[in-house]
Amino acid sequence: MMAYVTIEKDGEPWMICHAVHDDALERRIASAKAEVPTATFTHRLSTPVESQRCAEAMDAQAGLVEDPFDFFATKIDDLPR
């Protein structure tokens, strides 16, 4: 898998990700569930706008993350508007 994915928290977009492996995405969701056990987390393919915002966030952090193309995630609220 290599896709832009949106993780939703209680039905609202919460985090956008670029994932190469399904297991990295599942680990991120499991971690979120451990932090907020009362919330419901689901994931879906990102919309074109969400994908573009994720790509821009990845570009902005180039060199600041170990390997952004293995797994990259950022909370939507942390993105510039």
C-alpha positions as a printed NumPy array, in Angstrom:
array([[  0.   ,   0.   ,   0.   ],
       [  1.148,   3.527,  -0.694],
       [ -1.564,   6.045,  -0.224],
       [ -2.728,   9.174,   1.448],
       [ -5.066,   8.116,   4.217],
       [ -7.249,  10.126,   6.56 ],
       [ -7.825,   8.826,  10.068],
       [-11.154,   9.941,  11.44 ],
       [-11.857,  10.351,  15.146],
       [-15.523,  10.047,  16.014],
       [-16.464,  10.591,  12.366],
       [-14.403,  13.763,  11.84 ],
       [-11.105,  14.043,   9.941],
       [ -8.373,  14.009,  12.596],
       [ -5.062,  13.039,  11.017],
       [ -3.733,  12.734,   7.49 ],
       [ -1.081,  10.197,   6.681],
       [  1.105,   8.926,   3.908],
       [  1.522,   5.216,   4.5  ],
       [  3.602,   2.687,   2.62 ],
       [  2.686,  -0.309,   4.806],
       [ -0.7  ,  -1.218,   6.265],
       [  0.884,  -2.22 ,   9.583],
       [  2.232,   1.315,  10.184],
       [ -1.26 ,   2.728,   9.753],
       [ -2.766,   0.091,  12.047],
       [ -0.11 ,   0.818,  14.707],
       [ -0.963,   4.54 ,  14.594],
       [ -4.673,   3.805,  15.016],
       [ -3.958,   1.382,  17.873],
       [ -1.83 ,   4.046,  19.563],
       [ -4.623,   6.608,  19.194],
       [ -7.152,   4.153,  20.647],
       [ -4.864,   3.586,  23.629],
       [ -4.66 ,   7.354,  24.238],
       [ -8.419,   7.943,  23.867],
       [-10.187,   4.614,  24.463],
       [-13.652,   6.19 ,  24.361],
       [-13.188,   7.523,  20.806],
       [-13.934,   5.667,  17.591],
       [-11.174,   5.687,  14.976],
       [-11.639,   4.705,  11.341],
       [ -9.625,   5.357,   8.198],
       [-10.321,   6.005,   4.54 ],
       [ -8.491,   7.209,   1.461],
       [ -7.882,  10.944,   1.65 ],
       [ -9.742,  13.374,  -0.543],
       [ -7.653,  15.208,  -3.177],
       [ -7.518,  18.3  ,  -0.921],
       [ -6.417,  16.243,   2.106],
       [ -3.803,  14.476,  -0.035],
       [ -2.413,  17.807,  -1.207],
       [ -2.243,  19.133,   2.354],
       [ -0.404,  15.99 ,   3.462],
       [  2.068,  16.3  ,   0.571],
       [  2.696,  19.947,   1.493],
       [  3.26 ,  19.01 ,   5.149],
       [  5.717,  16.309,   4.085],
       [  7.586,  18.803,   1.893],
       [  7.702,  21.324,   4.753],
       [  9.273,  18.731,   7.064],
       [ 11.746,  17.29 ,   4.553],
       [ 14.838,  16.29 ,   6.423],
       [ 13.206,  16.74 ,   9.833],
       [ 11.697,  13.267,  10.011],
       [ 13.632,  10.046,   9.748],
       [ 11.895,   8.637,   6.662],
       [  8.73 ,  10.5  ,   5.719],
       [  8.044,   8.09 ,   2.895],
       [  7.817,   5.056,   5.184],
       [  5.081,   6.594,   7.324],
       [  4.171,  10.22 ,   7.791],
       [  1.269,  11.55 ,   9.82 ],
       [  0.174,  14.909,  11.074],
       [ -2.915,  16.077,  12.89 ],
       [ -5.169,  18.159,  10.692],
       [ -5.421,  20.802,  13.424],
       [ -1.63 ,  21.235,  13.279],
       [ -1.649,  22.186,   9.594],
       [ -1.587,  25.815,   8.492],
       [ -4.911,  26.963,   7.106]])
